[in-house]
Amino acid sequence: MRIAVITGASSGMGREFAKGIDAEERLDEIWLIARRRDRLEELSRELRARTRIIPLDLQNPASFKEYEALLKSEQPNVSTLCNAAGFGRFALFDEVDLETNLGMIDLNDKATVAMTQLTLPYMKRGSRVLNLDSLSAFQPVPYECIYGATKAFVLSFSRALNVELAPRGIRVMAISPGWVQTEFFDHAVSDNGAVTYYDKIWTPEQVVERALSDYKKGRDVSVLGASVRRQVLLVKLLPHSLVMKVWMKQQGHDKRKHVD
């Protein structure tokens, strides 16, 4: 049984990747993973492939046991694993509660590692792992320091794993968009004005189209937009202290006074 597995499929980027992968591949099943069953059922009616609804909370380690048991039972050939589950918060580090900060690490990083490691034994030559990353991966980002750090991990993990898996004919690509208009903003943006400047906002459809195109071109990182790619190049060349200073000025934090 040839399948694709998509996490975070109930909304945003995960939902669009499910639709894009469904249109691109001939699959026996698509496994849709997220917490909200009703959203997954709604999405399943839009896909041509048969779907399996798997309501799991990937912040809960017990979910991985359930997923592992399902793999052992079904013995699928996983053509695509798309790790799209994740969330962020835009605020001062100590303004975010500990549970939320640790939850970002659990979902953005630990779940990506767990899903990848559990799935790899069921992947053959020609299979792929698509990890949803972020432009924040390329630089330290004040006022979203945990989120940015989790995405730096995803970028490094994806690129190194891509090299490790090359002899097996399995490819890994990180998708690193800039701002994307999804439900992510509803949860990420705080009411304290931590992040207020968005130079350009892309649609999920644009990100998915570019990512699938970049994959066909053999790239290990997908970055949408010429201006964003220029920014990625610049943050590689410039001192990160300067990059963060520019970011703080863009967000208006250079004019704020902080009282000890």
C-alpha positions, 0 to 999 in steps of 0.5 A: 500500500503506497501512502503519504503521511501529513501532520498538521493536516487540519489547517494551514500549510498541512492542509495545503500540502495534503491537497498538493501531494494528493494532486501530484502523486497516485496514492492508495491512501493519505494518512491525515494527522492532527488533533481536530477530527472534524477538520480532517474529515472535511479535508478528506472530502476534497481529496481524490485518494482514500484517506485515513483520519488519525486524530493525534496530539503530537505534543503527547508522546503517547501519540507516537506509540499509537502511530508506530503500532499503526505502521507495524499493523499496516506495513505501508510503503510511505512515499511522502512524509510531510511534517507540517505540524507546528506553532509559534508565539511572538512575545518576549521570552519570559512573557510566554508561559513555560508550558507553551515554550516547551510545547513549541519544542515538543511539536516543532522539533521532537515530533518532527524527529519522532515521526521521521524516525518511526516512518523511515523503516517504511520508506523505499528508494524514491521516497521523501520527507518534507519538513515545514521550516521557516525563514526564522531558521536562518537567523536568531529572532528576538521576540520569537526566540524559541520559535526561531530556534526550533526552526533552526533545528529543523533546517539543520536536521533536514539538511544533514539527514538529506545527506545521510539518506542519499545512499538509500535514495530517500530525500529530505527537503526543508520548506522555509517560507517567510510570512504565510497567511494561515491560522498560525497568526491567530495563535502566534501574534501577541497583543503586546506588539512584539511583531508588527512589521510584515514586509510581504505575506504569501498564501499557503498555495504559493508556498506549496507550489514552490516547494513541490517545484523545488523538490523536482529540481533537486533542492534540499531547501525551498525558499519562496520569493526572490526578495526572501532568497536575497534576505537568506543570502544576506543573513549568511554574510552579515554578522547576526548582531547586525541582522538582529539590530535591523530586525529590532528596528523594523519592529520598532523595538529600537525606540522602546525603553526597557526598565530593569 
